[in-house]
Amino acid sequence: MKVFVTGASGYIGSRLVASLVTDGAEVVVGSRTPDRLRTFDWHDSVTTVRLDVTDADSCRDALGASSVDVAYYLVHAIGESGYRRTDLDSARHFAEAARGAGVGRIVYLGGFVPEGEELSEHLASRAEVGEALQVDGIEVVWLRAAIVIGAGSTSFEMMRYLADRLPVLPLPTWLDKPVQPIAVDDVVYYLRATADESVPAGAYDIAGPEVLPYRDLVFAYVRAARLHRLGVPTPPVPTKLAGFVIGRLIPVPGLLADDLVQSLVNSMTASEKRIERYVPDPDGGLTGVDDAMRRSLLGAGHPRSVSRNPDSLRLADSDAEWTGGDVRTIRRYGADLFGEDGWKLMESLGAGAVLYSWPIAPVVRTNLDVAASVVGTVSARVRSLLHR
């Protein structure tokens, strides 16, 4: 089977490609900037093509030249201004191009669509994309999931930063909403399994084995990280305000944090289990919350490449720079300043024990981020003056 993967530089996509390549699949990867994919260790094992899903001609060229059986649609413009319209138009471009290229099946990963509830902007956009991909002549498998657990995923990193940085965790009433998270290794498993034609086209909810309030999910991280945090119930704070504040307390991109927080007003649990008819649970069963949290925290100090990572829940060196917590960022700044060997020596002399501890780590990391931003701005200004 020959497959096409969009969003391969992203969190889910990079792990999916690594899994496909490991099993010897023939993979074509589409990207707006194919040269960026050279940072992934699977790059030499795939075919890369230029693809801009916002451009209908680009979609036709990329898919028309690839001759693939299955296409994975994993792109999402969340966190960008006007992303809902962009996502809808992009899905239409891709679906029409796939039909013209003779693609047999599209596998799309979206979010849950809770019945009888007004959807947040984020979830409404994901549902619109799922509908737009369904055109005559192509089978579409629409996988719907809630929070994905794994180091590097935005949802996990938001929990990590909030729990690491705040000794007292405010618990507004909407954190009582039930969620049914799923570990990233199980997401990749379902993506792989539903590419097979034995799974009928249609929408399927995929989820982990546990349903719990979101506040309990946060404290599952607290336990796994061996932190001591106090949860304090608060009146219902508007999610838009909460998203705005959270986006400025933690280094997750502000618009992205805002969009995801607003989705917490919806119940994020599976509404059906039809996937069980066609796809058995993975060997060893679906990953539970506590196990997923524990595994997500392993190896964070020295992340490996996505293909060589012993566990897809661990942080990979290709994950976004703002992921991995404050310790990873301080370590990166230290290595840049003193060199890898020099920083390791300083760690052995006790620098790490001091700088990586709470509450020092968040303060140090924030100031380093500010300093780096100022230096970057000044350098850019100097270069512009020199080139006048």
TORKOL-4160 file (C-alpha; in steps of 0.2 Angstrom, whole numbers, padded with zeros to 4 digits, m for minus):
388
<pt num="1" X="0000" Y="0000" Z="0000"/>
<pt num="2" X="0006" Y="0017" Z="m0005"/>
<pt num="3" X="0001" Y="0031" Z="0007"/>
<pt num="4" X="0001" Y="0050" Z="0007"/>
<pt num="5" X="0003" Y="0060" Z="0024"/>
<pt num="6" X="m0001" Y="0078" Z="0027"/>
<pt num="7" X="0004" Y="0086" Z="0043"/>
<pt num="8" X="0020" Y="0075" Z="0044"/>
<pt num="9" X="0030" Y="0088" Z="0053"/>
<pt num="10" X="0017" Y="0089" Z="0067"/>
<pt num="11" X="0015" Y="0080" Z="0083"/>
<pt num="12" X="0004" Y="0066" Z="0077"/>
<pt num="13" X="0010" Y="0066" Z="0059"/>
<pt num="14" X="0028" Y="0064" Z="0063"/>
<pt num="15" X="0025" Y="0049" Z="0074"/>
<pt num="16" X="0013" Y="0041" Z="0061"/>
<pt num="17" X="0026" Y="0042" Z="0047"/>
<pt num="18" X="0039" Y="0035" Z="0059"/>
<pt num="19" X="0028" Y="0020" Z="0062"/>
<pt num="20" X="0024" Y="0018" Z="0044"/>
<pt num="21" X="0042" Y="0018" Z="0038"/>
<pt num="22" X="0047" Y="0006" Z="0052"/>
<pt num="23" X="0035" Y="m0006" Z="0045"/>
<pt num="24" X="0042" Y="m0004" Z="0027"/>
<pt num="25" X="0027" Y="0006" Z="0020"/>
<pt num="26" X="0029" Y="0016" Z="0004"/>
<pt num="27" X="0026" Y="0034" Z="0010"/>
<pt num="28" X="0024" Y="0051" Z="0002"/>
<pt num="29" X="0024" Y="0066" Z="0013"/>
<pt num="30" X="0017" Y="0083" Z="0007"/>
<pt num="31" X="0023" Y="0099" Z="0015"/>
<pt num="32" X="0023" Y="0117" Z="0011"/>
<pt num="33" X="0042" Y="0118" Z="0014"/>
<pt num="34" X="0049" Y="0100" Z="0010"/>
<pt num="35" X="0067" Y="0105" Z="0016"/>
<pt num="36" X="0060" Y="0107" Z="0034"/>
<pt num="37" X="0057" Y="0088" Z="0034"/>
<pt num="38" X="0076" Y="0085" Z="0033"/>
<pt num="39" X="0077" Y="0087" Z="0052"/>
<pt num="40" X="0067" Y="0071" Z="0053"/>
<pt num="41" X="0077" Y="0054" Z="0053"/>
<pt num="42" X="0064" Y="0046" Z="0042"/>
<pt num="43" X="0067" Y="0059" Z="0029"/>
<pt num="44" X="0078" Y="0048" Z="0017"/>
<pt num="45" X="0065" Y="0034" Z="0018"/>
<pt num="46" X="0050" Y="0044" Z="0011"/>
<pt num="47" X="0046" Y="0053" Z="m0005"/>
<pt num="48" X="0043" Y="0072" Z="m0001"/>
<pt num="49" X="0032" Y="0083" Z="m0012"/>
<pt num="50" X="0027" Y="0101" Z="m0010"/>
<pt num="51" X="0009" Y="0103" Z="m0004"/>
<pt num="52" X="0000" Y="0119" Z="0001"/>
<pt num="53" X="m0018" Y="0113" Z="0006"/>
<pt num="54" X="m0024" Y="0131" Z="0005"/>
<pt num="55" X="m0020" Y="0131" Z="m0014"/>
<pt num="56" X="m0031" Y="0120" Z="m0025"/>
<pt num="57" X="m0017" Y="0119" Z="m0039"/>
<pt num="58" X="m0004" Y="0113" Z="m0026"/>
<pt num="59" X="m0016" Y="0099" Z="m0020"/>
<pt num="60" X="m0019" Y="0093" Z="m0038"/>
<pt num="61" X="0000" Y="0093" Z="m0042"/>
<pt num="62" X="0005" Y="0084" Z="m0026"/>
<pt num="63" X="m0008" Y="0071" Z="m0026"/>
<pt num="64" X="m0008" Y="0069" Z="m0045"/>
<pt num="65" X="0010" Y="0065" Z="m0046"/>
<pt num="66" X="0010" Y="0053" Z="m0031"/>
<pt num="67" X="m0002" Y="0039" Z="m0036"/>
<pt num="68" X="m0006" Y="0034" Z="m0019"/>
<pt num="69" X="m0020" Y="0022" Z="m0012"/>
<pt num="70" X="m0023" Y="0031" Z="0005"/>
<pt num="71" X="m0021" Y="0049" Z="0011"/>
<pt num="72" X="m0020" Y="0054" Z="0029"/>
<pt num="73" X="m0027" Y="0072" Z="0032"/>
<pt num="74" X="m0019" Y="0078" Z="0048"/>
<pt num="75" X="m0017" Y="0097" Z="0045"/>
<pt num="76" X="m0026" Y="0110" Z="0055"/>
<pt num="77" X="m0023" Y="0129" Z="0056"/>
<pt num="78" X="m0029" Y="0131" Z="0074"/>
<pt num="79" X="m0020" Y="0145" Z="0083"/>
<pt num="80" X="m0020" Y="0156" Z="0067"/>
<pt num="81" X="m0032" Y="0170" Z="0064"/>
<pt num="82" X="m0047" Y="0165" Z="0054"/>
<pt num="83" X="m0042" Y="0147" Z="0054"/>
<pt num="84" X="m0060" Y="0140" Z="0053"/>
<pt num="85" X="m0062" Y="0147" Z="0035"/>
<pt num="86" X="m0045" Y="0142" Z="0031"/>
<pt num="87" X="m0047" Y="0124" Z="0037"/>
<pt num="88" X="m0064" Y="0122" Z="0028"/>
<pt num="89" X="m0057" Y="0128" Z="0011"/>
<pt num="90" X="m0041" Y="0118" Z="0013"/>
<pt num="91" X="m0051" Y="0102" Z="0016"/>
<pt num="92" X="m0062" Y="0105" Z="0000"/>
<pt num="93" X="m0046" Y="0108" Z="m0010"/>
<pt num="94" X="m0038" Y="0092" Z="m0004"/>
<pt num="95" X="m0054" Y="0081" Z="m0006"/>
<pt num="96" X="m0057" Y="0087" Z="m0024"/>
<pt num="97" X="m0038" Y="0084" Z="m0028"/>
<pt num="98" X="m0039" Y="0067" Z="m0021"/>
<pt num="99" X="m0054" Y="0062" Z="m0031"/>
<pt num="100" X="m0046" Y="0068" Z="m0047"/>
<pt num="101" X="m0030" Y="0058" Z="m0043"/>
<pt num="102" X="m0039" Y="0042" Z="m0040"/>
<pt num="103" X="m0036" Y="0041" Z="m0021"/>
<pt num="104" X="m0046" Y="0027" Z="m0014"/>
<pt num="105" X="m0047" Y="0032" Z="0004"/>
<pt num="106" X="m0044" Y="0047" Z="0016"/>
<pt num="107" X="m0041" Y="0044" Z="0034"/>
<pt num="108" X="m0045" Y="0060" Z="0044"/>
<pt num="109" X="m0041" Y="0064" Z="0063"/>
<pt num="110" X="m0054" Y="0076" Z="0070"/>
<pt num="111" X="m0062" Y="0079" Z="0087"/>
<pt num="112" X="m0077" Y="0072" Z="0096"/>
<pt num="113" X="m0094" Y="0079" Z="0091"/>
<pt num="114" X="m0105" Y="0078" Z="0107"/>
<pt num="115" X="m0123" Y="0077" Z="0103"/>
<pt num="116" X="m0135" Y="0090" Z="0108"/>
<pt num="117" X="m0121" Y="0103" Z="0113"/>
<pt num="118" X="m0116" Y="0119" Z="0105"/>
<pt num="119" X="m0098" Y="0116" Z="0099"/>
<pt num="120" X="m0084" Y="0127" Z="0103"/>
<pt num="121" X="m0075" Y="0136" Z="0088"/>
<pt num="122" X="m0062" Y="0123" Z="0088"/>
<pt num="123" X="m0073" Y="0107" Z="0088"/>
<pt num="124" X="m0085" Y="0115" Z="0075"/>
<pt num="125" X="m0071" Y="0118" Z="0063"/>
<pt num="126" X="m0065" Y="0100" Z="0065"/>
<pt num="127" X="m0082" Y="0094" Z="0061"/>
<pt num="128" X="m0084" Y="0105" Z="0046"/>
<pt num="129" X="m0067" Y="0098" Z="0039"/>
<pt num="130" X="m0074" Y="0080" Z="0042"/>
<pt num="131" X="m0089" Y="0084" Z="0032"/>
<pt num="132" X="m0080" Y="0093" Z="0018"/>
<pt num="133" X="m0068" Y="0079" Z="0015"/>
<pt num="134" X="m0083" Y="0067" Z="0010"/>
<pt num="135" X="m0085" Y="0068" Z="m0009"/>
<pt num="136" X="m0091" Y="0056" Z="m0021"/>
<pt num="137" X="m0079" Y="0042" Z="m0026"/>
<pt num="138" X="m0068" Y="0042" Z="m0011"/>
<pt num="139" X="m0070" Y="0032" Z="0005"/>
<pt num="140" X="m0067" Y="0043" Z="0021"/>
<pt num="141" X="m0063" Y="0037" Z="0038"/>
<pt num="142" X="m0066" Y="0050" Z="0051"/>
<pt num="143" X="m0058" Y="0046" Z="0067"/>
<pt num="144" X="m0064" Y="0057" Z="0082"/>
<pt num="145" X="m0054" Y="0059" Z="0098"/>
<pt num="146" X="m0053" Y="0070" Z="0113"/>
<pt num="147" X="m0037" Y="0075" Z="0122"/>
<pt num="148" X="m0022" Y="0066" Z="0116"/>
<pt num="149" X="m0009" Y="0062" Z="0130"/>
<pt num="150" X="0009" Y="0062" Z="0126"/>
<pt num="151" X="0024" Y="0073" Z="0129"/>
<pt num="152" X="0024" Y="0086" Z="0115"/>
<pt num="153" X="0005" Y="0086" Z="0112"/>
<pt num="154" X="m0002" Y="0103" Z="0115"/>
<pt num="155" X="m0015" Y="0097" Z="0128"/>
<pt num="156" X="m0002" Y="0088" Z="0138"/>
<pt num="157" X="0010" Y="0102" Z="0138"/>
<pt num="158" X="m0003" Y="0114" Z="0144"/>
<pt num="159" X="m0006" Y="0103" Z="0159"/>
<pt num="160" X="0012" Y="0101" Z="0162"/>
<pt num="161" X="0016" Y="0120" Z="0162"/>
<pt num="162" X="0001" Y="0124" Z="0173"/>
<pt num="163" X="0004" Y="0110" Z="0186"/>
<pt num="164" X="0023" Y="0114" Z="0186"/>
<pt num="165" X="0021" Y="0132" Z="0188"/>
<pt num="166" X="0006" Y="0135" Z="0199"/>
<pt num="167" X="0007" Y="0128" Z="0217"/>
<pt num="168" X="m0012" Y="0131" Z="0219"/>
<pt num="169" X="m0022" Y="0126" Z="0204"/>
<pt num="170" X="m0039" Y="0135" Z="0202"/>
<pt num="171" X="m0053" Y="0123" Z="0197"/>
<pt num="172" X="m0068" Y="0132" Z="0189"/>
<pt num="173" X="m0084" Y="0122" Z="0188"/>
<pt num="174" X="m0082" Y="0118" Z="0169"/>
<pt num="175" X="m0067" Y="0107" Z="0174"/>
<pt num="176" X="m0080" Y="0095" Z="0181"/>
<pt num="177" X="m0084" Y="0090" Z="0163"/>
<pt num="178" X="m0080" Y="0072" Z="0158"/>
<pt num="179" X="m0066" Y="0068" Z="0146"/>
<pt num="180" X="m0060" Y="0052" Z="0139"/>
<pt num="181" X="m0042" Y="0055" Z="0134"/>
<pt num="182" X="m0032" Y="0044" Z="0122"/>
<pt num="183" X="m0013" Y="0040" Z="0122"/>
<pt num="184" X="m0004" Y="0045" Z="0106"/>
<pt num="185" X="0002" Y="0027" Z="0103"/>
<pt num="186" X="m0016" Y="0022" Z="0102"/>
<pt num="187" X="m0020" Y="0036" Z="0090"/>
<pt num="188" X="m0006" Y="0030" Z="0079"/>
<pt num="189" X="m0013" Y="0012" Z="0080"/>
<pt num="190" X="m0030" Y="0017" Z="0075"/>
<pt num="191" X="m0024" Y="0028" Z="0061"/>
<pt num="192" X="m0014" Y="0013" Z="0054"/>
<pt num="193" X="m0028" Y="0001" Z="0056"/>
<pt num="194" X="m0041" Y="0011" Z="0048"/>
<pt num="195" X="m0031" Y="0013" Z="0032"/>
<pt num="196" X="m0036" Y="m0005" Z="0028"/>
<pt num="197" X="m0051" Y="m0007" Z="0017"/>
<pt num="198" X="m0058" Y="m0020" Z="0029"/>
<pt num="199" X="m0064" Y="m0005" Z="0040"/>
<pt num="200" X="m0079" Y="0002" Z="0032"/>
<pt num="201" X="m0079" Y="0021" Z="0028"/>
<pt num="202" X="m0088" Y="0032" Z="0041"/>
<pt num="203" X="m0085" Y="0041" Z="0057"/>
<pt num="204" X="m0078" Y="0032" Z="0073"/>
<pt num="205" X="m0075" Y="0038" Z="0090"/>
<pt num="206" X="m0058" Y="0033" Z="0097"/>
<pt num="207" X="m0054" Y="0034" Z="0115"/>
<pt num="208" X="m0044" Y="0027" Z="0130"/>
<pt num="209" X="m0052" Y="0016" Z="0143"/>
<pt num="210" X="m0056" Y="0029" Z="0156"/>
<pt num="211" X="m0068" Y="0043" Z="0158"/>
<pt num="212" X="m0064" Y="0056" Z="0171"/>
<pt num="213" X="m0067" Y="0074" Z="0175"/>
<pt num="214" X="m0054" Y="0085" Z="0167"/>
<pt num="215" X="m0048" Y="0091" Z="0185"/>
<pt num="216" X="m0044" Y="0073" Z="0189"/>
<pt num="217" X="m0034" Y="0072" Z="0173"/>
<pt num="218" X="m0024" Y="0087" Z="0178"/>
<pt num="219" X="m0020" Y="0078" Z="0195"/>
<pt num="220" X="m0016" Y="0062" Z="0186"/>
<pt num="221" X="m0001" Y="0072" Z="0179"/>
<pt num="222" X="0002" Y="0080" Z="0196"/>
<pt num="223" X="0004" Y="0062" Z="0204"/>
<pt num="224" X="0015" Y="0056" Z="0189"/>
<pt num="225" X="0027" Y="0071" Z="0191"/>
<pt num="226" X="0027" Y="0069" Z="0210"/>
<pt num="227" X="0021" Y="0086" Z="0213"/>
<pt num="228" X="0012" Y="0093" Z="0228"/>
<pt num="229" X="m0002" Y="0104" Z="0222"/>
<pt num="230" X="m0018" Y="0111" Z="0230"/>
<pt num="231" X="m0034" Y="0112" Z="0220"/>
<pt num="232" X="m0046" Y="0126" Z="0224"/>
<pt num="233" X="m0063" Y="0126" Z="0217"/>
<pt num="234" X="m0068" Y="0143" Z="0209"/>
<pt num="235" X="m0084" Y="0151" Z="0202"/>
<pt num="236" X="m0087" Y="0148" Z="0184"/>
<pt num="237" X="m0074" Y="0158" Z="0175"/>
<pt num="238" X="m0078" Y="0162" Z="0156"/>
<pt num="239" X="m0067" Y="0150" Z="0146"/>
<pt num="240" X="m0062" Y="0164" Z="0134"/>
<pt num="241" X="m0055" Y="0174" Z="0149"/>
<pt num="242" X="m0047" Y="0158" Z="0156"/>
<pt num="243" X="m0039" Y="0155" Z="0139"/>
<pt num="244" X="m0032" Y="0172" Z="0138"/>
<pt num="245" X="m0024" Y="0171" Z="0155"/>
<pt num="246" X="m0017" Y="0154" Z="0152"/>
<pt num="247" X="m0010" Y="0159" Z="0136"/>
<pt num="248" X="0000" Y="0172" Z="0145"/>
<pt num="249" X="0005" Y="0161" Z="0160"/>
<pt num="250" X="0013" Y="0147" Z="0150"/>
<pt num="251" X="0024" Y="0147" Z="0134"/>
<pt num="252" X="0011" Y="0138" Z="0123"/>
<pt num="253" X="0006" Y="0150" Z="0109"/>
<pt num="254" X="m0008" Y="0161" Z="0115"/>
<pt num="255" X="m0021" Y="0159" Z="0101"/>
<pt num="256" X="m0019" Y="0140" Z="0102"/>
<pt num="257" X="m0021" Y="0139" Z="0121"/>
<pt num="258" X="m0036" Y="0150" Z="0120"/>
<pt num="259" X="m0045" Y="0139" Z="0107"/>
<pt num="260" X="m0042" Y="0123" Z="0116"/>
<pt num="261" X="m0047" Y="0130" Z="0133"/>
<pt num="262" X="m0064" Y="0135" Z="0125"/>
<pt num="263" X="m0067" Y="0117" Z="0120"/>
<pt num="264" X="m0067" Y="0112" Z="0138"/>
<pt num="265" X="m0085" Y="0117" Z="0140"/>
<pt num="266" X="m0090" Y="0102" Z="0129"/>
<pt num="267" X="m0091" Y="0084" Z="0135"/>
<pt num="268" X="m0077" Y="0075" Z="0128"/>
<pt num="269" X="m0082" Y="0057" Z="0129"/>
<pt num="270" X="m0085" Y="0044" Z="0115"/>
<pt num="271" X="m0103" Y="0043" Z="0110"/>
<pt num="272" X="m0101" Y="0026" Z="0101"/>
<pt num="273" X="m0090" Y="0011" Z="0100"/>
<pt num="274" X="m0092" Y="0005" Z="0083"/>
<pt num="275" X="m0073" Y="0005" Z="0080"/>
<pt num="276" X="m0073" Y="m0011" Z="0091"/>
<pt num="277" X="m0082" Y="m0021" Z="0078"/>
<pt num="278" X="m0068" Y="m0019" Z="0065"/>
<pt num="279" X="m0052" Y="m0015" Z="0075"/>
<pt num="280" X="m0047" Y="m0025" Z="0090"/>
<pt num="281" X="m0038" Y="m0017" Z="0104"/>
<pt num="282" X="m0019" Y="m0016" Z="0102"/>
<pt num="283" X="m0008" Y="m0029" Z="0111"/>
<pt num="284" X="m0008" Y="m0026" Z="0129"/>
<pt num="285" X="m0024" Y="m0016" Z="0128"/>
<pt num="286" X="m0027" Y="0003" Z="0127"/>
<pt num="287" X="m0016" Y="0014" Z="0137"/>
<pt num="288" X="m0023" Y="0020" Z="0154"/>
<pt num="289" X="m0022" Y="0038" Z="0160"/>
<pt num="290" X="m0009" Y="0035" Z="0174"/>
<pt num="291" X="0002" Y="0024" Z="0163"/>
<pt num="292" X="0001" Y="0037" Z="0149"/>
<pt num="293" X="0006" Y="0051" Z="0161"/>
<pt num="294" X="0021" Y="0041" Z="0168"/>
<pt num="295" X="0028" Y="0036" Z="0151"/>
<pt num="296" X="0026" Y="0054" Z="0144"/>
<pt num="297" X="0038" Y="0060" Z="0158"/>
<pt num="298" X="0052" Y="0048" Z="0154"/>
<pt num="299" X="0067" Y="0054" Z="0144"/>
<pt num="300" X="0061" Y="0072" Z="0144"/>
<pt num="301" X="0079" Y="0078" Z="0148"/>
<pt num="302" X="0087" Y="0071" Z="0132"/>
<pt num="303" X="0074" Y="0068" Z="0119"/>
<pt num="304" X="0078" Y="0057" Z="0104"/>
<pt num="305" X="0073" Y="0058" Z="0086"/>
<pt num="306" X="0055" Y="0052" Z="0083"/>
<pt num="307" X="0060" Y="0036" Z="0074"/>
<pt num="308" X="0073" Y="0031" Z="0088"/>
<pt num="309" X="0062" Y="0035" Z="0103"/>
<pt num="310" X="0058" Y="0019" Z="0112"/>
<pt num="311" X="0041" Y="0025" Z="0116"/>
<pt num="312" X="0030" Y="0037" Z="0105"/>
<pt num="313" X="0023" Y="0045" Z="0121"/>
<pt num="314" X="0040" Y="0052" Z="0125"/>
<pt num="315" X="0046" Y="0069" Z="0119"/>
<pt num="316" X="0055" Y="0069" Z="0103"/>
<pt num="317" X="0068" Y="0081" Z="0097"/>
<pt num="318" X="0058" Y="0087" Z="0083"/>
<pt num="319" X="0043" Y="0092" Z="0094"/>
<pt num="320" X="0040" Y="0111" Z="0095"/>
<pt num="321" X="0053" Y="0121" Z="0104"/>
<pt num="322" X="0040" Y="0127" Z="0117"/>
<pt num="323" X="0036" Y="0109" Z="0122"/>
<pt num="324" X="0045" Y="0098" Z="0136"/>
<pt num="325" X="0043" Y="0110" Z="0151"/>
<pt num="326" X="0054" Y="0123" Z="0158"/>
<pt num="327" X="0069" Y="0111" Z="0161"/>
<pt num="328" X="0071" Y="0106" Z="0143"/>
<pt num="329" X="0072" Y="0125" Z="0138"/>
<pt num="330" X="0084" Y="0129" Z="0151"/>
<pt num="331" X="0095" Y="0114" Z="0146"/>
<pt num="332" X="0094" Y="0120" Z="0128"/>
<pt num="333" X="0099" Y="0138" Z="0132"/>
<pt num="334" X="0114" Y="0131" Z="0143"/>
<pt num="335" X="0120" Y="0120" Z="0129"/>
<pt num="336" X="0119" Y="0134" Z="0117"/>
<pt num="337" X="0129" Y="0145" Z="0129"/>
<pt num="338" X="0142" Y="0133" Z="0136"/>
<pt num="339" X="0142" Y="0119" Z="0123"/>
<pt num="340" X="0134" Y="0101" Z="0126"/>
<pt num="341" X="0150" Y="0095" Z="0136"/>
<pt num="342" X="0151" Y="0111" Z="0146"/>
<pt num="343" X="0133" Y="0111" Z="0151"/>
<pt num="344" X="0134" Y="0093" Z="0156"/>
<pt num="345" X="0149" Y="0097" Z="0167"/>
<pt num="346" X="0139" Y="0112" Z="0175"/>
<pt num="347" X="0125" Y="0100" Z="0178"/>
<pt num="348" X="0136" Y="0088" Z="0187"/>
<pt num="349" X="0143" Y="0102" Z="0198"/>
<pt num="350" X="0125" Y="0106" Z="0204"/>
<pt num="351" X="0119" Y="0119" Z="0192"/>
<pt num="352" X="0104" Y="0107" Z="0187"/>
<pt num="353" X="0099" Y="0104" Z="0204"/>
<pt num="354" X="0096" Y="0122" Z="0207"/>
<pt num="355" X="0090" Y="0129" Z="0190"/>
<pt num="356" X="0078" Y="0114" Z="0187"/>
<pt num="357" X="0069" Y="0115" Z="0203"/>
<pt num="358" X="0053" Y="0123" Z="0207"/>
<pt num="359" X="0050" Y="0138" Z="0208"/>
<pt num="360" X="0067" Y="0143" Z="0201"/>
<pt num="361" X="0064" Y="0134" Z="0184"/>
<pt num="362" X="0049" Y="0144" Z="0178"/>
<pt num="363" X="0057" Y="0161" Z="0183"/>
<pt num="364" X="0074" Y="0157" Z="0174"/>
<pt num="365" X="0065" Y="0150" Z="0159"/>
<pt num="366" X="0054" Y="0165" Z="0157"/>
<pt num="367" X="0068" Y="0177" Z="0159"/>
<pt num="368" X="0079" Y="0168" Z="0146"/>
<pt num="369" X="0064" Y="0168" Z="0134"/>
<pt num="370" X="0063" Y="0187" Z="0136"/>
<pt num="371" X="0081" Y="0189" Z="0134"/>
<pt num="372" X="0082" Y="0179" Z="0119"/>
<pt num="373" X="0067" Y="0189" Z="0112"/>
<pt num="374" X="0076" Y="0205" Z="0115"/>
<pt num="375" X="0092" Y="0200" Z="0108"/>
<pt num="376" X="0083" Y="0193" Z="0092"/>
<pt num="377" X="0074" Y="0210" Z="0090"/>
<pt num="378" X="0089" Y="0220" Z="0093"/>
<pt num="379" X="0100" Y="0209" Z="0081"/>
<pt num="380" X="0086" Y="0211" Z="0067"/>
<pt num="381" X="0086" Y="0230" Z="0070"/>
<pt num="382" X="0105" Y="0231" Z="0068"/>
<pt num="383" X="0105" Y="0220" Z="0052"/>
<pt num="384" X="0091" Y="0231" Z="0045"/>
<pt num="385" X="0101" Y="0247" Z="0048"/>
<pt num="386" X="0117" Y="0240" Z="0041"/>
<pt num="387" X="0109" Y="0235" Z="0025"/>
<pt num="388" X="0101" Y="0252" Z="0022"/>
